[in-house]
C-alpha cells in the first residue's frame, strides 16, 4: 500500500528520489502521467494496466472519453529507478505540474501523487477536517 508524505528535491537533471518506503510497492519500473489538481500521478505497472483497461473501455465515439484518454496517455512515460533510488521526470511533465526544486511525494493507496511543495501546501490548507467529516458522512464512510 502506498501511503505517507515525503519531501525531496529535484536535481538539476530533473531526477527525483523515490522514497524507500514506496519503492517496493511502486516497483523498479512504473508509469508517471499528468494527474488531477495540478500534480502528477505515478502508477505501478499493474495499477497502470488496470487504469489503462478502464480508459480503453470508454467509447471512442464519446468526446469526453477521448479527452480523458488523451489527457492521461499523451504525457505518460515509463520511469525506472536507478541505483541511487532516483527516477527522471520528463520536462513536459515537470512543466505541467510546475515542479521546480522542492517536491512532495504523497502515497495515495494505489498511486503516488507528485506535487510542487508550494502547490501541495496550498492544496493541503484548503482542506478542513470538518468539511471532510461532513463529506465522508454524505458518502457513507
C-alpha positions in Angstrom: 0.0 0.0 0.0 1.3 3.4 -1.0 0.9 5.8 2.0 2.7 8.7 3.6 4.1 12.2 2.7 7.7 12.7 1.7 9.7 15.8 0.8 12.6 15.6 -1.6 14.3 17.9 -4.2 14.6 17.6 -7.9 18.2 17.6 -9.1 19.5 19.8 -12.0 18.7 17.0 -14.5 15.1 16.6 -13.3 15.6 13.4 -11.3 13.8 12.8 -8.0 14.4 10.2 -5.3 11.7 7.7 -4.8 11.2 7.2 -1.1 12.5 3.8 0.0 9.1 3.1 1.7 7.3 3.5 -1.6 9.8 1.7 -3.9 8.7 -1.8 -3.0 5.1 -1.2 -3.9 5.6 1.0 -6.9 8.3 -1.3 -8.4 11.5 -0.6 -10.2 9.6 0.5 -13.3 6.4 2.5 -13.2 4.3 5.0 -15.1 4.2 8.7 -14.5 1.5 10.8 -16.2 -0.5 14.0 -15.8 -2.6 14.0 -12.7 -5.6 15.9 -11.5 -5.4 19.1 -9.4 -2.1 20.1 -10.9 0.0 17.2 -9.7 1.5 14.1 -11.4 0.2 10.5 -10.9 2.6 7.6 -10.7 1.2 4.0 -11.0 2.9 0.6 -10.6 2.8 -1.3 -13.9 0.0 -3.5 -12.7 -2.1 -0.5 -11.4 -1.4 1.3 -14.7 -2.7 -1.7 -16.6 -5.9 -1.6 -14.5 -6.3 2.1 -15.2 -5.5 1.7 -18.9 -8.2 -1.0 -19.3 -10.8 1.3 -17.8 -9.8 4.0 -20.2 -9.9 1.6 -23.1 -13.4 0.5 -22.2 -14.7 4.1 -22.8 -16.5 4.6 -26.1 -14.3 6.3 -28.7 -17.4 8.0 -30.0 -17.8 10.0 -26.8 -15.9 13.3 -26.8 -15.3 13.3 -23.1 -13.9 9.8 -23.2 -11.5 10.8 -25.9 -10.4 13.8 -23.9 -9.8 11.7 -20.7 -7.8 9.2 -22.7 -5.8 11.8 -24.4 -5.0 13.6 -21.2 -3.7 10.6 -19.4 -1.9 8.7 -22.3 -0.3 11.6 -24.1 2.0 12.6 -21.3 2.6 9.2 -19.8 6.2 7.9 -19.5 7.7 4.8 -18.2 10.2 5.5 -15.4 12.9 3.3 -13.9 14.6 3.8 -10.6 18.4 4.0 -10.8 20.9 2.6 -8.3 20.7 5.8 -6.2 16.9 5.4 -6.0 16.2 8.3 -8.4 14.0 8.5 -11.5 13.8 11.1 -14.3 10.6 13.1 -14.7 10.3 14.4 -18.3 10.5 18.1 -18.9 6.9 18.3 -20.2 5.6 16.6 -17.0 7.7 18.9 -14.8 6.3 21.9 -16.7 2.7 20.6 -16.5 2.9 20.2 -12.7 5.1 23.3 -12.2 7.8 21.3 -10.5 10.8 23.2 -9.6 13.1 22.2 -6.7 11.1 21.3 -3.6 8.8 18.3 -4.2 6.3 16.5 -2.1 5.5 12.8 -2.9 2.3 11.5 -1.4 1.2 7.9 -1.2 -2.5 7.5 -2.2 -3.1 3.8 -1.8 -3.0 2.6 -5.4 -1.0 5.5 -6.8 1.5 8.2 -5.9 1.0 11.9 -6.4 3.9 14.2 -7.1 3.5 17.9 -6.1 5.5 21.0 -6.1 5.8 21.8 -2.4 4.1 25.2 -2.6 1.2 23.8 -4.6 0.8 20.9 -2.1 0.8 23.3 0.9 -1.9 25.4 -0.8 -4.0 22.3 -1.5 -3.5 21.0 2.0 -4.5 24.3 3.6 -7.8 24.3 1.7 -8.9 21.0 3.4 -10.7 21.3 6.7 -11.3 18.3 9.0 -14.9 19.4 9.5 -15.6 19.6 5.8 -14.0 16.1 5.3 -16.1 14.7 8.1 -19.3 16.1 6.5 -18.4 14.7 3.0 -17.5 11.3 4.5 -20.9 11.1 6.1 -22.5 12.0 2.8 -20.6 9.2 1.1 -21.5 6.7 3.9 -17.9 6.4 5.3 
